[in-house]
Amino acid sequence: MSDLSKTLRTIYMYLVALVSVIVFIIGAVNLINTSLETWVFPTDGGSYYEDFSWQCDEEETVSRWETTEECLEYYEAQNAKRAVSNRNRDFAFGVSMTVVSLPIWLLHMWFIAKDRKKNA
């Protein structure tokens, strides 16, 4: 191989290894964050959707529910489902990023080490 092709190959290998290790770190941080939020610091569904009283006004309560309490129970159940769905999505995102990027990084680092040994 010519010197230019060797240089381009080396640059490519290091860039792919860098990008894949960055993706791995992002996925691992996402997994750690989601795990901590799930098991160490659990919440009841998050604070963003906690106040449902504005959704249970008099007109909507009369048309869909018997009482305001039924309306509040409905929105709290929806909030709990949303929290579980978000947590599952975050886990899937973190696992997929780590599982895909780790072999790519290891493979490229193996190629880099092989090329360095061959050139030494």
MOPAC internal coordinates of N, CA, C and O (Angstrom, degrees):
PM7 1SCF
backbone

  N    0.0000 0     0.00 0     0.00 0    0    0    0
  C    1.4586 1     0.00 0     0.00 0    1    0    0
  C    1.5201 1   109.54 1     0.00 0    2    1    0
  O    1.2310 1   121.50 1   -29.94 1    3    2    1
  N    1.3125 1   114.74 1   150.06 1    3    2    1
  C    1.4520 1   119.02 1   178.32 1    5    3    2
  C    1.5231 1   109.93 1   -77.65 1    6    5    3
  O    1.2310 1   121.25 1   -13.87 1    7    6    5
  N    1.3133 1   115.21 1   166.13 1    7    6    5
  C    1.4628 1   120.05 1  -179.70 1    9    7    6
  C    1.5189 1   111.94 1   -63.55 1   10    9    7
  O    1.2310 1   119.96 1   143.31 1   11   10    9
  N    1.3304 1   117.69 1   -36.69 1   11   10    9
  C    1.4577 1   121.01 1   179.46 1   13   11   10
  C    1.5259 1   111.16 1   -65.39 1   14   13   11
  O    1.2310 1   120.03 1   135.86 1   15   14   13
  N    1.3175 1   117.54 1   -44.14 1   15   14   13
  C    1.4653 1   119.85 1   179.93 1   17   15   14
  C    1.5264 1   111.13 1   -67.05 1   18   17   15
  O    1.2310 1   119.86 1   144.32 1   19   18   17
  N    1.3309 1   117.87 1   -35.68 1   19   18   17
  C    1.4706 1   120.45 1   175.89 1   21   19   18
  C    1.5236 1   110.98 1   -64.85 1   22   21   19
  O    1.2310 1   120.70 1   138.58 1   23   22   21
  N    1.3201 1   116.26 1   -41.42 1   23   22   21
  C    1.4619 1   120.69 1   179.41 1   25   23   22
  C    1.5261 1   110.51 1   -65.62 1   26   25   23
  O    1.2310 1   120.37 1   134.67 1   27   26   25
  N    1.3313 1   116.89 1   -45.33 1   27   26   25
  C    1.4600 1   120.22 1   178.71 1   29   27   26
  C    1.5251 1   111.58 1   -63.37 1   30   29   27
  O    1.2310 1   120.22 1   140.13 1   31   30   29
  N    1.3197 1   117.19 1   -39.87 1   31   30   29
  C    1.4673 1   120.65 1   177.41 1   33   31   30
  C    1.5218 1   110.75 1   -62.75 1   34   33   31
  O    1.2310 1   120.24 1   136.60 1   35   34   33
  N    1.3086 1   117.15 1   -43.40 1   35   34   33
  C    1.4606 1   121.17 1   179.67 1   37   35   34
  C    1.5298 1   110.75 1   -63.96 1   38   37   35
  O    1.2310 1   120.52 1   135.50 1   39   38   37
  N    1.3253 1   116.61 1   -44.50 1   39   38   37
  C    1.4649 1   120.29 1   178.37 1   41   39   38
  C    1.5258 1   110.19 1   -61.57 1   42   41   39
  O    1.2310 1   120.41 1   135.63 1   43   42   41
  N    1.3247 1   116.82 1   -44.37 1   43   42   41
  C    1.4650 1   121.04 1   178.66 1   45   43   42
  C    1.5246 1   110.65 1   -60.03 1   46   45   43
  O    1.2310 1   120.11 1   132.44 1   47   46   45
  N    1.3161 1   117.40 1   -47.56 1   47   46   45
  C    1.4711 1   120.93 1  -178.29 1   49   47   46
  C    1.5278 1   111.15 1   -60.44 1   50   49   47
  O    1.2310 1   120.35 1   134.89 1   51   50   49
  N    1.3226 1   116.94 1   -45.11 1   51   50   49
  C    1.4643 1   119.79 1  -179.46 1   53   51   50
  C    1.5315 1   111.77 1   -68.02 1   54   53   51
  O    1.2310 1   119.87 1   141.90 1   55   54   53
  N    1.3338 1   117.85 1   -38.10 1   55   54   53
  C    1.4620 1   120.13 1   178.68 1   57   55   54
  C    1.5330 1   111.77 1   -65.68 1   58   57   55
  O    1.2310 1   120.30 1   135.53 1   59   58   57
  N    1.3219 1   117.03 1   -44.47 1   59   58   57
  C    1.4642 1   119.99 1   178.71 1   61   59   58
  C    1.5261 1   110.16 1   -64.72 1   62   61   59
  O    1.2310 1   120.41 1   139.36 1   63   62   61
  N    1.3383 1   116.83 1   -40.64 1   63   62   61
  C    1.4641 1   120.19 1   177.61 1   65   63   62
  C    1.5284 1   110.70 1   -63.28 1   66   65   63
  O    1.2310 1   119.97 1   139.09 1   67   66   65
  N    1.3202 1   117.66 1   -40.91 1   67   66   65
  C    1.4562 1   121.16 1   179.14 1   69   67   66
  C    1.5237 1   111.59 1   -64.54 1   70   69   67
  O    1.2310 1   120.60 1   132.68 1   71   70   69
  N    1.3173 1   116.46 1   -47.32 1   71   70   69
  C    1.4682 1   120.35 1  -179.41 1   73   71   70
  C    1.5307 1   110.15 1   -63.40 1   74   73   71
  O    1.2310 1   120.16 1   137.12 1   75   74   73
  N    1.3161 1   117.30 1   -42.88 1   75   74   73
  C    1.4672 1   119.06 1  -178.09 1   77   75   74
  C    1.5230 1   111.44 1   -68.55 1   78   77   75
  O    1.2310 1   119.01 1   145.28 1   79   78   77
  N    1.3132 1   119.49 1   -34.72 1   79   78   77
  C    1.4716 1   119.76 1   177.57 1   81   79   78
  C    1.5302 1   110.04 1   -71.29 1   82   81   79
  O    1.2310 1   119.60 1   146.42 1   83   82   81
  N    1.3062 1   118.36 1   -33.58 1   83   82   81
  C    1.4685 1   120.99 1   175.76 1   85   83   82
  C    1.5227 1   110.13 1   -65.90 1   86   85   83
  O    1.2310 1   120.04 1   136.04 1   87   86   85
  N    1.3286 1   117.53 1   -43.96 1   87   86   85
  C    1.4665 1   121.06 1   177.73 1   89   87   86
  C    1.5237 1   110.29 1   -63.11 1   90   89   87
  O    1.2310 1   120.45 1   140.38 1   91   90   89
  N    1.3365 1   116.74 1   -39.62 1   91   90   89
  C    1.4655 1   120.31 1   177.49 1   93   91   90
  C    1.5240 1   111.09 1   -62.07 1   94   93   91
  O    1.2310 1   120.30 1   135.96 1   95   94   93
  N    1.3155 1   117.04 1   -44.04 1   95   94   93
  C    1.4681 1   120.72 1  -179.93 1   97   95   94
  C    1.5295 1   110.41 1   -63.46 1   98   97   95
  O    1.2310 1   120.01 1   136.66 1   99   98   97
  N    1.3201 1   117.58 1   -43.34 1   99   98   97
  C    1.4715 1   120.64 1   178.49 1  101   99   98
  C    1.5218 1   110.20 1   -61.33 1  102  101   99
  O    1.2310 1   119.96 1   135.58 1  103  102  101
  N    1.3207 1   117.69 1   -44.42 1  103  102  101
  C    1.4578 1   120.99 1   178.47 1  105  103  102
  C    1.5209 1   112.53 1   -64.33 1  106  105  103
  O    1.2310 1   120.36 1   138.64 1  107  106  105
  N    1.3361 1   116.91 1   -41.36 1  107  106  105
  C    1.4656 1   120.09 1   179.35 1  109  107  106
  C    1.5267 1   111.02 1   -66.54 1  110  109  107
  O    1.2310 1   120.04 1   139.48 1  111  110  109
  N    1.3202 1   117.54 1   -40.52 1  111  110  109
  C    1.4633 1   120.72 1   177.77 1  113  111  110
  C    1.5243 1   110.13 1   -64.00 1  114  113  111
  O    1.2310 1   120.63 1   139.54 1  115  114  113
  N    1.3258 1   116.40 1   -40.46 1  115  114  113
  C    1.4614 1   120.66 1   177.50 1  117  115  114
  C    1.5220 1   110.51 1   -62.19 1  118  117  115
  O    1.2310 1   119.77 1   136.46 1  119  118  117
  N    1.3280 1   118.04 1   -43.54 1  119  118  117
  C    1.4675 1   121.31 1   177.95 1  121  119  118
  C    1.5211 1   111.81 1   -63.34 1  122  121  119
  O    1.2310 1   120.25 1   136.57 1  123  122  121
  N    1.3175 1   117.13 1   -43.43 1  123  122  121
  C    1.4677 1   120.86 1   179.33 1  125  123  122
  C    1.5194 1   110.11 1   -64.07 1  126  125  123
  O    1.2310 1   120.19 1   135.01 1  127  126  125
  N    1.3207 1   117.24 1   -44.99 1  127  126  125
  C    1.4609 1   121.33 1   179.83 1  129  127  126
  C    1.5260 1   111.44 1   -61.58 1  130  129  127
  O    1.2310 1   120.52 1   133.63 1  131  130  129
  N    1.3243 1   116.61 1   -46.37 1  131  130  129
  C    1.4560 1   120.20 1  -179.90 1  133  131  130
  C    1.5232 1   111.02 1   -65.78 1  134  133  131
  O    1.2310 1   120.13 1   140.68 1  135  134  133
  N    1.3232 1   117.35 1   -39.32 1  135  134  133
  C    1.4692 1   120.61 1   177.46 1  137  135  134
  C    1.5182 1   111.29 1   -63.75 1  138  137  135
  O    1.2310 1   120.22 1   136.57 1  139  138  137
  N    1.3243 1   117.18 1   -43.43 1  139  138  137
  C    1.4615 1   120.07 1   178.48 1  141  139  138
  C    1.5241 1   111.07 1   -63.61 1  142  141  139
  O    1.2310 1   120.27 1   137.40 1  143  142  141
  N    1.3332 1   117.09 1   -42.60 1  143  142  141
  C    1.4625 1   120.17 1   179.14 1  145  143  142
  C    1.5265 1   111.92 1   -66.74 1  146  145  143
  O    1.2310 1   120.33 1   151.13 1  147  146  145
  N    1.3272 1   116.97 1   -28.87 1  147  146  145
  C    1.4602 1   120.39 1  -177.25 1  149  147  146
  C    1.5142 1   112.42 1   -82.90 1  150  149  147
  O    1.2310 1   119.97 1   131.96 1  151  150  149
  N    1.3355 1   117.65 1   -48.04 1  151  150  149
  C    1.4576 1   119.93 1  -170.26 1  153  151  150
  C    1.5266 1   114.75 1  -108.28 1  154  153  151
  O    1.2310 1   119.37 1   149.36 1  155  154  153
  N    1.3109 1   118.81 1   -30.64 1  155  154  153
  C    1.4618 1   119.98 1  -176.93 1  157  155  154
  C    1.5213 1   111.49 1   -91.78 1  158  157  155
  O    1.2310 1   120.21 1   134.63 1  159  158  157
  N    1.3243 1   117.21 1   -45.37 1  159  158  157
  C    1.4604 1   122.30 1  -179.00 1  161  159  158
  C    1.5282 1   110.27 1  -121.69 1  162  161  159
  O    1.2310 1   119.87 1  -116.53 1  163  162  161
  N    1.3278 1   117.86 1    63.47 1  163  162  161
  C    1.4703 1   118.77 1  -176.92 1  165  163  162
  C    1.5207 1   111.90 1   -68.27 1  166  165  163
  O    1.2310 1   121.67 1   -32.02 1  167  166  165
  N    1.3252 1   114.41 1   147.98 1  167  166  165
  C    1.4603 1   120.98 1   175.75 1  169  167  166
  C    1.5195 1   108.07 1  -122.93 1  170  169  167
  O    1.2310 1   120.70 1    -6.50 1  171  170  169
  N    1.2975 1   116.27 1   173.50 1  171  170  169
  C    1.4584 1   120.62 1  -179.21 1  173  171  170
  C    1.5287 1   112.08 1   -92.34 1  174  173  171
  O    1.2310 1   119.81 1  -155.65 1  175  174  173
  N    1.2941 1   117.96 1    24.35 1  175  174  173
  C    1.4597 1   120.06 1   177.96 1  177  175  174
  C    1.5168 1   113.14 1   121.89 1  178  177  175
  O    1.2310 1   119.72 1   179.55 1  179  178  177
  N    1.2874 1   118.14 1    -0.45 1  179  178  177
  C    1.4453 1   120.74 1   178.32 1  181  179  178
  C    1.5093 1   112.69 1   101.39 1  182  181  179
  O    1.2310 1   121.06 1   -21.80 1  183  182  181
  N    1.2901 1   115.58 1   158.20 1  183  182  181
  C    1.4541 1   120.27 1  -176.38 1  185  183  182
  C    1.5251 1   112.34 1   -95.08 1  186  185  183
  O    1.2310 1   120.00 1   171.68 1  187  186  185
  N    1.3150 1   117.60 1    -8.32 1  187  186  185
  C    1.4537 1   119.78 1  -174.71 1  189  187  186
  C    1.5267 1   112.10 1   -70.15 1  190  189  187
  O    1.2310 1   120.09 1   144.51 1  191  190  189
  N    1.3328 1   117.44 1   -35.49 1  191  190  189
  C    1.4548 1   121.18 1  -174.07 1  193  191  190
  C    1.5257 1   113.14 1  -109.70 1  194  193  191
  O    1.2310 1   119.32 1  -157.39 1  195  194  193
  N    1.3235 1   118.90 1    22.61 1  195  194  193
  C    1.4538 1   120.24 1  -171.26 1  197  195  194
  C    1.5222 1   114.78 1   -74.03 1  198  197  195
  O    1.2310 1   119.11 1   146.51 1  199  198  197
  N    1.3011 1   119.31 1   -33.49 1  199  198  197
  C    1.4595 1   120.54 1  -176.99 1  201  199  198
  C    1.5232 1   109.33 1   -91.58 1  202  201  199
  O    1.2310 1   120.92 1   -75.02 1  203  202  201
  N    1.3394 1   115.85 1   104.98 1  203  202  201
  C    1.4560 1   121.23 1  -177.92 1  205  203  202
  C    1.5231 1   112.22 1  -103.62 1  206  205  203
  O    1.2310 1   120.14 1  -179.04 1  207  206  205
  N    1.3138 1   117.33 1     0.96 1  207  206  205
  C    1.4592 1   119.42 1  -173.76 1  209  207  206
  C    1.5276 1   111.92 1   -62.50 1  210  209  207
  O    1.2310 1   119.60 1   147.01 1  211  210  209
  N    1.3043 1   118.37 1   -32.99 1  211  210  209
  C    1.4614 1   120.17 1   179.99 1  213  211  210
  C    1.5264 1   111.55 1   -69.31 1  214  213  211
  O    1.2310 1   120.02 1   156.58 1  215  214  213
  N    1.3578 1   117.57 1   -23.42 1  215  214  213
  C    1.4555 1   120.40 1   178.74 1  217  215  214
  C    1.5253 1   111.87 1   -83.15 1  218  217  215
  O    1.2310 1   120.47 1   164.12 1  219  218  217
  N    1.3053 1   116.70 1   -15.88 1  219  218  217
  C    1.4652 1   121.04 1  -177.25 1  221  219  218
  C    1.5237 1   110.09 1  -107.49 1  222  221  219
  O    1.2310 1   120.48 1  -125.25 1  223  222  221
  N    1.3198 1   116.70 1    54.75 1  223  222  221
  C    1.4596 1   119.48 1   178.33 1  225  223  222
  C    1.5296 1   109.86 1   -73.81 1  226  225  223
  O    1.2310 1   120.36 1    -4.94 1  227  226  225
  N    1.2818 1   116.92 1   175.06 1  227  226  225
  C    1.4694 1   121.57 1  -172.85 1  229  227  226
  C    1.5234 1   113.57 1   -63.78 1  230  229  227
  O    1.2310 1   119.62 1   138.70 1  231  230  229
  N    1.3460 1   118.34 1   -41.30 1  231  230  229
  C    1.4627 1   120.44 1  -177.10 1  233  231  230
  C    1.5185 1   111.81 1   -66.20 1  234  233  231
  O    1.2310 1   120.48 1   134.61 1  235  234  233
  N    1.3354 1   116.70 1   -45.39 1  235  234  233
  C    1.4600 1   120.29 1  -179.14 1  237  235  234
  C    1.5278 1   111.01 1   -69.44 1  238  237  235
  O    1.2310 1   120.31 1   143.74 1  239  238  237
  N    1.3097 1   117.01 1   -36.26 1  239  238  237
  C    1.4603 1   120.81 1   179.74 1  241  239  238
  C    1.5238 1   110.53 1   -63.67 1  242  241  239
  O    1.2310 1   120.11 1   138.66 1  243  242  241
  N    1.2984 1   117.39 1   -41.34 1  243  242  241
  C    1.4605 1   120.86 1   179.95 1  245  243  242
  C    1.5265 1   111.07 1   -67.46 1  246  245  243
  O    1.2310 1   120.04 1   142.63 1  247  246  245
  N    1.3259 1   117.53 1   -37.37 1  247  246  245
  C    1.4598 1   119.81 1  -175.19 1  249  247  246
  C    1.5236 1   113.34 1   -80.41 1  250  249  247
  O    1.2310 1   118.72 1   148.30 1  251  250  249
  N    1.3357 1   120.05 1   -31.70 1  251  250  249
  C    1.4637 1   120.94 1  -175.01 1  253  251  250
  C    1.5230 1   114.14 1  -113.05 1  254  253  251
  O    1.2310 1   119.52 1   146.98 1  255  254  253
  N    1.3311 1   118.52 1   -33.02 1  255  254  253
  C    1.4612 1   121.05 1  -174.91 1  257  255  254
  C    1.5229 1   110.53 1  -127.62 1  258  257  255
  O    1.2310 1   121.57 1   -22.69 1  259  258  257
  N    1.3158 1   114.59 1   157.31 1  259  258  257
  C    1.4558 1   120.55 1   177.67 1  261  259  258
  C    1.5326 1   111.24 1   -71.17 1  262  261  259
  O    1.2310 1   121.20 1   136.38 1  263  262  261
  N    1.3596 1   115.31 1   -43.62 1  263  262  261
  C    1.4652 1   119.49 1  -176.50 1  265  263  262
  C    1.5243 1   109.84 1  -132.82 1  266  265  263
  O    1.2310 1   121.29 1   -12.11 1  267  266  265
  N    1.2994 1   115.14 1   167.89 1  267  266  265
  C    1.4603 1   120.77 1   175.97 1  269  267  266
  C    1.5217 1   110.82 1   -66.52 1  270  269  267
  O    1.2310 1   119.98 1   147.83 1  271  270  269
  N    1.3313 1   117.64 1   -32.17 1  271  270  269
  C    1.4619 1   120.74 1   179.05 1  273  271  270
  C    1.5206 1   111.42 1   -62.53 1  274  273  271
  O    1.2310 1   120.27 1   140.67 1  275  274  273
  N    1.3402 1   117.08 1   -39.33 1  275  274  273
  C    1.4592 1   120.36 1   177.17 1  277  275  274
  C    1.5291 1   110.82 1   -63.26 1  278  277  275
  O    1.2310 1   121.25 1   139.92 1  279  278  277
  N    1.3090 1   115.22 1   -40.08 1  279  278  277
  C    1.4597 1   120.29 1   177.34 1  281  279  278
  C    1.5254 1   110.49 1   -62.01 1  282  281  279
  O    1.2310 1   119.98 1   133.52 1  283  282  281
  N    1.3184 1   117.64 1   -46.48 1  283  282  281
  C    1.4641 1   121.64 1   179.50 1  285  283  282
  C    1.5231 1   111.22 1   -63.73 1  286  285  283
  O    1.2310 1   119.83 1   139.77 1  287  286  285
  N    1.3175 1   117.92 1   -40.23 1  287  286  285
  C    1.4614 1   121.23 1   177.80 1  289  287  286
  C    1.5262 1   110.89 1   -62.21 1  290  289  287
  O    1.2310 1   120.54 1   139.72 1  291  290  289
  N    1.3146 1   116.57 1   -40.28 1  291  290  289
  C    1.4562 1   120.69 1   178.46 1  293  291  290
  C    1.5260 1   111.16 1   -60.71 1  294  293  291
  O    1.2310 1   120.14 1   130.71 1  295  294  293
  N    1.3241 1   117.34 1   -49.29 1  295  294  293
  C    1.4586 1   120.25 1  -177.89 1  297  295  294
  C    1.5222 1   112.06 1   -69.73 1  298  297  295
  O    1.2310 1   119.44 1   148.84 1  299  298  297
  N    1.3179 1   118.67 1   -31.16 1  299  298  297
  C    1.4615 1   120.66 1   175.17 1  301  299  298
  C    1.5232 1   110.50 1   -68.08 1  302  301  299
  O    1.2310 1   120.07 1   141.58 1  303  302  301
  N    1.3315 1   117.47 1   -38.42 1  303  302  301
  C    1.4625 1   120.51 1   176.40 1  305  303  302
  C    1.5295 1   110.73 1   -65.71 1  306  305  303
  O    1.2310 1   120.57 1   140.21 1  307  306  305
  N    1.3244 1   116.51 1   -39.79 1  307  306  305
  C    1.4691 1   120.13 1   176.80 1  309  307  306
  C    1.5256 1   110.71 1   -63.31 1  310  309  307
  O    1.2310 1   120.42 1   140.59 1  311  310  309
  N    1.3212 1   116.80 1   -39.41 1  311  310  309
  C    1.4503 1   121.61 1   178.78 1  313  311  310
  C    1.5275 1   110.71 1   -64.03 1  314  313  311
  O    1.2310 1   120.06 1   138.66 1  315  314  313
  N    1.3300 1   117.48 1   -41.34 1  315  314  313
  C    1.4623 1   121.44 1   178.89 1  317  315  314
  C    1.5269 1   110.48 1   -64.62 1  318  317  315
  O    1.2310 1   119.95 1   137.82 1  319  318  317
  N    1.3324 1   117.71 1   -42.18 1  319  318  317
  C    1.4659 1   121.35 1   177.23 1  321  319  318
  C    1.5228 1   110.70 1   -62.55 1  322  321  319
  O    1.2310 1   120.75 1   138.41 1  323  322  321
  N    1.3166 1   116.18 1   -41.59 1  323  322  321
  C    1.4653 1   121.00 1   179.42 1  325  323  322
  C    1.5283 1   110.89 1   -63.54 1  326  325  323
  O    1.2310 1   120.40 1   140.24 1  327  326  325
  N    1.3204 1   116.83 1   -39.76 1  327  326  325
  C    1.4613 1   120.51 1   179.87 1  329  327  326
  C    1.5274 1   110.77 1   -64.96 1  330  329  327
  O    1.2310 1   120.11 1   137.34 1  331  330  329
  N    1.3305 1   117.40 1   -42.66 1  331  330  329
  C    1.4633 1   121.20 1   178.10 1  333  331  330
  C    1.5233 1   110.40 1   -64.53 1  334  333  331
  O    1.2310 1   120.46 1   137.65 1  335  334  333
  N    1.3088 1   116.73 1   -42.35 1  335  334  333
  C    1.4612 1   120.90 1   179.10 1  337  335  334
  C    1.5265 1   111.25 1   -63.28 1  338  337  335
  O    1.2310 1   120.20 1   136.42 1  339  338  337
  N    1.3196 1   117.22 1   -43.58 1  339  338  337
  C    1.4614 1   120.62 1   178.38 1  341  339  338
  C    1.5243 1   111.43 1   -63.43 1  342  341  339
  O    1.2310 1   120.44 1   138.64 1  343  342  341
  N    1.3237 1   116.76 1   -41.36 1  343  342  341
  C    1.4579 1   120.80 1   179.62 1  345  343  342
  C    1.5288 1   110.29 1   -64.62 1  346  345  343
  O    1.2310 1   119.98 1   136.10 1  347  346  345
  N    1.3240 1   117.65 1   -43.90 1  347  346  345
  C    1.4675 1   120.48 1   178.32 1  349  347  346
  C    1.5200 1   111.47 1   -62.85 1  350  349  347
  O    1.2310 1   120.35 1   139.72 1  351  350  349
  N    1.3271 1   116.93 1   -40.28 1  351  350  349
  C    1.4578 1   120.86 1   177.89 1  353  351  350
  C    1.5303 1   111.04 1   -63.28 1  354  353  351
  O    1.2310 1   120.38 1   137.47 1  355  354  353
  N    1.3353 1   116.87 1   -42.53 1  355  354  353
  C    1.4620 1   120.63 1   179.32 1  357  355  354
  C    1.5289 1   111.66 1   -64.76 1  358  357  355
  O    1.2310 1   120.41 1   139.47 1  359  358  357
  N    1.3448 1   116.82 1   -40.53 1  359  358  357
  C    1.4621 1   119.70 1   176.16 1  361  359  358
  C    1.5258 1   111.27 1   -62.27 1  362  361  359
  O    1.2310 1   120.26 1   133.86 1  363  362  361
  N    1.3187 1   117.11 1   -46.14 1  363  362  361
  C    1.4620 1   120.96 1  -179.37 1  365  363  362
  C    1.5302 1   110.92 1   -62.14 1  366  365  363
  O    1.2310 1   120.58 1   140.03 1  367  366  365
  N    1.3188 1   116.49 1   -39.97 1  367  366  365
  C    1.4671 1   121.03 1   178.52 1  369  367  366
  C    1.5223 1   110.85 1   -62.84 1  370  369  367
  O    1.2310 1   120.28 1   132.28 1  371  370  369
  N    1.3250 1   117.06 1   -47.72 1  371  370  369
  C    1.4634 1   120.83 1  -178.95 1  373  371  370
  C    1.5131 1   112.65 1   -65.32 1  374  373  371
  O    1.2310 1   120.52 1   136.52 1  375  374  373
  N    1.3249 1   116.61 1   -43.48 1  375  374  373
  C    1.4648 1   120.17 1   179.91 1  377  375  374
  C    1.5231 1   110.57 1   -64.51 1  378  377  375
  O    1.2310 1   120.02 1   135.25 1  379  378  377
  N    1.3092 1   117.57 1   -44.75 1  379  378  377
  C    1.4642 1   119.59 1  -178.78 1  381  379  378
  C    1.5261 1   111.59 1   -64.34 1  382  381  379
  O    1.2310 1   120.21 1   140.73 1  383  382  381
  N    1.3114 1   117.21 1   -39.27 1  383  382  381
  C    1.4701 1   118.99 1   179.35 1  385  383  382
  C    1.5242 1   111.25 1   -65.70 1  386  385  383
  O    1.2310 1   119.84 1   137.26 1  387  386  385
  N    1.3226 1   117.92 1   -42.74 1  387  386  385
  C    1.4606 1   119.90 1  -178.74 1  389  387  386
  C    1.5226 1   111.90 1   -71.91 1  390  389  387
  O    1.2310 1   120.28 1   138.46 1  391  390  389
  N    1.3296 1   117.06 1   -41.54 1  391  390  389
  C    1.4637 1   120.50 1  -177.10 1  393  391  390
  C    1.5335 1   111.47 1   -67.83 1  394  393  391
  O    1.2310 1   119.91 1   145.10 1  395  394  393
  N    1.2957 1   117.77 1   -34.90 1  395  394  393
  C    1.4625 1   120.36 1  -179.58 1  397  395  394
  C    1.5274 1   111.47 1   -80.26 1  398  397  395
  O    1.2310 1   119.91 1   138.21 1  399  398  397
  N    1.3134 1   117.78 1   -41.79 1  399  398  397
  C    1.4648 1   119.70 1  -172.70 1  401  399  398
  C    1.5251 1   113.69 1   -78.71 1  402  401  399
  O    1.2310 1   119.58 1   148.60 1  403  402  401
  N    1.3303 1   118.41 1   -31.40 1  403  402  401
  C    1.4677 1   119.76 1  -177.39 1  405  403  402
  C    1.5255 1   112.66 1   -62.01 1  406  405  403
  O    1.2310 1   118.21 1   130.24 1  407  406  405
  N    1.3315 1   121.02 1   -49.76 1  407  406  405
  C    1.4721 1   118.98 1   178.16 1  409  407  406
  C    1.5267 1   113.36 1   -62.96 1  410  409  407
  O    1.2310 1   120.44 1   144.94 1  411  410  409
  N    1.3252 1   116.77 1   -35.06 1  411  410  409
  C    1.4692 1   118.95 1   178.30 1  413  411  410
  C    1.5196 1   109.80 1   -64.16 1  414  413  411
  O    1.2310 1   120.46 1   135.76 1  415  414  413
  N    1.3229 1   116.73 1   -44.24 1  415  414  413
  C    1.4649 1   120.54 1   179.11 1  417  415  414
  C    1.5257 1   110.98 1   -63.71 1  418  417  415
  O    1.2310 1   120.20 1   133.32 1  419  418  417
  N    1.3330 1   117.21 1   -46.68 1  419  418  417
  C    1.4711 1   120.17 1  -179.45 1  421  419  418
  C    1.5232 1   111.48 1   -62.41 1  422  421  419
  O    1.2310 1   120.05 1   138.43 1  423  422  421
  N    1.3197 1   117.50 1   -41.57 1  423  422  421
  C    1.4555 1   120.84 1   179.55 1  425  423  422
  C    1.5263 1   111.30 1   -63.00 1  426  425  423
  O    1.2310 1   120.03 1   134.92 1  427  426  425
  N    1.3126 1   117.56 1   -45.08 1  427  426  425
  C    1.4639 1   119.80 1  -179.40 1  429  427  426
  C    1.5281 1   111.48 1   -69.24 1  430  429  427
  O    1.2310 1   120.17 1   144.13 1  431  430  429
  N    1.3237 1   117.29 1   -35.87 1  431  430  429
  C    1.4632 1   118.61 1   176.38 1  433  431  430
  C    1.5312 1   111.02 1   -66.84 1  434  433  431
  O    1.2310 1   120.39 1   145.80 1  435  434  433
  N    1.3242 1   116.86 1   -34.20 1  435  434  433
  C    1.4614 1   120.61 1   176.35 1  437  435  434
  C    1.5278 1   110.17 1   -65.01 1  438  437  435
  O    1.2310 1   120.42 1   135.78 1  439  438  437
  N    1.3495 1   116.81 1   -44.22 1  439  438  437
  C    1.4634 1   120.10 1   176.52 1  441  439  438
  C    1.5260 1   111.44 1   -61.72 1  442  441  439
  O    1.2310 1   120.10 1   139.36 1  443  442  441
  N    1.3126 1   117.41 1   -40.64 1  443  442  441
  C    1.4697 1   120.93 1   179.46 1  445  443  442
  C    1.5208 1   110.02 1   -63.31 1  446  445  443
  O    1.2310 1   120.07 1   134.15 1  447  446  445
  N    1.3322 1   117.48 1   -45.85 1  447  446  445
  C    1.4672 1   120.89 1   179.76 1  449  447  446
  C    1.5263 1   110.65 1   -63.67 1  450  449  447
  O    1.2310 1   120.19 1   140.42 1  451  450  449
  N    1.3360 1   117.24 1   -39.58 1  451  450  449
  C    1.4581 1   121.45 1   178.68 1  453  451  450
  C    1.5289 1   110.77 1   -63.85 1  454  453  451
  O    1.2310 1   120.45 1   136.32 1  455  454  453
  N    1.3258 1   116.75 1   -43.68 1  455  454  453
  C    1.4688 1   120.41 1   178.72 1  457  455  454
  C    1.5315 1   111.47 1   -65.73 1  458  457  455
  O    1.2310 1   120.22 1   140.82 1  459  458  457
  N    1.3145 1   117.18 1   -39.18 1  459  458  457
  C    1.4696 1   120.46 1   179.92 1  461  459  458
  C    1.5277 1   110.26 1   -66.36 1  462  461  459
  O    1.2310 1   120.80 1   140.53 1  463  462  461
  N    1.3547 1   116.08 1   -39.47 1  463  462  461
  C    1.4642 1   119.52 1   179.34 1  465  463  462
  C    1.5306 1   110.72 1   -66.85 1  466  465  463
  O    1.2310 1   120.88 1   141.05 1  467  466  465
  N    1.3504 1   115.92 1   -38.95 1  467  466  465
  C    1.4561 1   121.11 1  -179.36 1  469  467  466
  C    1.5334 1   110.89 1   -67.40 1  470  469  467
  O    1.2310 1   120.42 1   142.61 1  471  470  469
  N    1.3210 1   116.80 1   -37.39 1  471  470  469
  C    1.4741 1   121.11 1  -177.26 1  473  471  470
  C    1.5142 1   112.47 1   -81.93 1  474  473  471
  O    1.2310 1   119.49 1   163.81 1  475  474  473
  N    1.3119 1   118.57 1   -16.19 1  475  474  473
  C    1.4695 1   120.81 1  -177.48 1  477  475  474
  C    1.4988 1   112.30 1   -80.42 1  478  477  475
  O    1.2310 1   120.10 1   180.00 1  479  478  477

